[in-house]
Amino acid sequence: MTTSVERVMRALTKFARYLVPSALVVCWMSLGTPCAAQENPDPPTVPVTPDVGDGRGTLFAPSGWLVMSTPVQKRIDLKLYGFYIGDLDVPVAQVDIPFRMMKFLTVTPSYMYYTVPASGLNELAPQPAGFTDSYDEHQFRVDGTVAFSVRRFEISGRNMYVRRFRPAPLNDMNRYRGRIAIAHPLRVLGRTWKPFASYESFYEPNAGWNRERIWTGVTLPLTKHLLLQPSYMWETSDGTRAVDYLLFGLIVNTR
């Protein structure tokens, strides 16, 4: 059965879906100071299992990740990611190459690979299922992120195209992801903490708007080149259980 917390989160995502286009337009019209795209690594997307009805409740998935970022040229970086989604036993590898086209615009081609064991697929299914094979997926993605600041609030809007290469007999398919995010730096004990929040929705031609995320956390500097990012993300998707992610990430930046 759907809990009261899930009902509240679903209501928030419905409200956010209508709010996002208007918010992007208003932010663009009131464009303040351009800023760098928000340094929030993108958590991996677990696969959509067959829709067998609404059954078991929310899945809790503590997860960890590491990203190493280094400049290649003045406007080009290289980012290497490693994720591990707990409870589902899902390892993920990802490579991003951000190109800063302008002060407020970054274009990022990227590649992601992940594998989900049969046990993870059975955990994701809304009802107990009999998966015996693992699921592997390759993704090629490219996104454009517009980022700017208004009175120290850092606002970004991202549009991403994803080409999903799925194992036979499943067909390859396209996906669109749209995200709006906001962050605000705070001085705490002589260091700059950066709380953030974002809303993201997913669209696929054969399934429509079928996945949503609400994500919030804080980026904490440990040293000049090392940052810690604890966060929480709630994800709902057609055909799978809702997932509560408790994420702990390390960001290594050599710039």
N, C-alpha and C positions, 0 to 999 in steps of 0.2 A: 504494500500500500504506500501511497505517496505521503511523506511526512509533511508537517507544517513548514519545516525549514525548506524542503524542496519546493513547496508551493510558493513560498516567498521568493526563492531564487528564480523560479520560472517566471513569476510576475515581473521581477526586475529585468530579466533578459528580454521579455516582450516589450517593456517600456524602453529599454536601451535600443532595441532594434529600430523603433520609430524616432528615437532621439538622435541617433548617430548622424544621419544625413544632415539634419538641421544644424547640429553642433559643428560639423565640419564646415558648413557654409558660413555660419556666424564667425567661427574662429578665423577662417580665411579672410573674411571682410574686415575683421578687426586685427589683421596681422600685425604682430608686434615685432620683436627682435628675433631674427632667425637663430636657431640653436641646433646643436648636433642632435642626430636621431637618438632617442632614448636607448641607453645601454642595458636593455632588458632582454637577455637571451630568450629565444622562443622555445617553450617546452614542446616535446614531440607530440604528435597526434597519434593516438592508438587507433587501430583499424576498426571499422564498423562491422560487427558480426551480424548474422542473419536476424531479422526482426521476428522474434517468436513470442511477442506479447510483453506486457508490463507485469513484472513479477517481483523479483528480489529487490531489496532496497539499495541505497547508495553504497558504492565500493570505496574504501579508504586505501589510498596508495601513497605512502611516504616514498619520496624519490630524491635522488641526488644528481647533480650535474657539475661539469667543469667546462669552462670555455677559456681558450688561450687566444688572445688577440695581439697581432703584431702588424705594424705598418709595412707595406710593400713599396709604395711610392707615396708622394705627398697627399694624394687624394684617394689612395687605394689601401685597404686593409685585408688581412687574411685572418679568419676566425675558424678555429677548430673546436668542435663540441663533442663531449661524451656525456650521455645520459644513462641513467638506470632507473626504471620505474619499478619500485618495490611492489610486492604482493603479486604483480603480474609477471615478474621476472623478464622484463623487456629491456634489452640493451639497444641504444640508439647512437649512431655516428652521423655527424653533420659537418659540412664545410660551407662557409659563407665567404663571399668576396664583395664587401661593400665598396661602391664607387660614390664618392661625394661629388655629385654633379654641380651643385650650387650650395650655398650656405644652408639653405633650408630643404634641399632635396638630396636624398640618398637612394641609389638604385642598387639592389643586391641580388645577384644570381646565387643560387645555392643548391646543394645536393644533400639528400638525407637517405639513410638506410636504417631500417629497423626490422627486428624479428620478434614474433610473439609465439611462445611455446603453446602447445595444446592446453596446458593447464591454465595459462593466461586467458585464452579464448573462452574456456569454460567459466572462468571467473567473471568475464565481461558479459556473458550472455544473461539476459533478463531471467531466464529459466534454466535449470540445470540442462546442459547439453553434452553430447558425446563426441566432442572434437578429439581427434587422435593425431592430426598433423599440425605442424607449426605453420605460421603465416609470415611470409617475407614480403617486404615492399620497398621499392626504390622510388624516390621522388626527385624530380627536377622542379625547382621553384625560382621565380623571379618576382621581386616586389619593388614598389616605389613608396618611400616614406617621406612625407612632408612634416617637418618639425620646426616649431617656433615657440617663443616665450611671450607671455602676456603677464606683466606684473609678477615676474619670477615663477609663474606657473608654466611648466614646460609641457606643451601639448603636441601630440603627434598623431597623424592619421596614416595608416598603411593599407595599401591594396596589393594583394598577392595572387599571382597565378600559379597553380600547382598542376603538374602532370604526374599522375600516379601510375606507376608501372607495377601491375599486380600479377600474382602467379596464376597460371592456367588452372581451371577453365574460366577464371574471372577475366573480364575485359579491362584494358587500360582505360583511364578516365581522367577528365579535367575537374579541377576544383578551384573555387574562388574563396579567398579569405579576406575579410575587411575588419580592421581593428582601429579603435580610437583609444588613446592612452593619455594620462595626465600624471605629472610628477611635480614635486615641489621640494627644493633643497632646504634643509634646516640645519642650523649650527647647534651641535650638541657636544659639550665637553671639548670644544676646540676643533671638532671634526664636522664634516658635512655629511649628514644623513639625507637620503633621498627616498621618502615614501612615494609609492606609485600605485596606480590602479588602472585597469583597462577592461574593455568589453570587446569581444570578438565574435563574429558570426561567420558560418561556413555555408557555401552554396555549391551544389553539384547538379548538373543538368537533369539527371534522371531522378533525383531525390528532392530537389528544391533546397530550402533553408533547413538543414538537417542537424546542425551542431552549433552550440553556443558555449562561450567561456566568460566567466568573470574572474579576474586575477588581481590580487593585491599583495603588496609586500613592501620591503624597504631594502635599499642598497646601502651597505655599511663599509666604509674604508677601513681596512686593517693595516695596510702599509701603502706606500706610494703606488705600487703596482699590483696590489692584491685587494680584492673586494669580496665581501660576503653578502649573499642575498637570500635571506629566508623569506618565504612567501607561501600564500595559500591560493589555490585555484579550484573553482567549481566548474565542472564540465557536464553538460547534458547532450545526449546524442540519440537520434532515432535508432532504435534497434539494439541499443546496449544500455547497461545500467549507468546511472549518473555516477560520476567519480569525484571524490574529494581528494585533491592532491596536496600534500604537505611537502613543499619543495625546499631543498637546501642546496645553494649553488655557490661555487667559487669562480670569480672572474680574475684571470691573470692578464694584465695589460702591459705590454712592454713599451708603449708609446711614451 
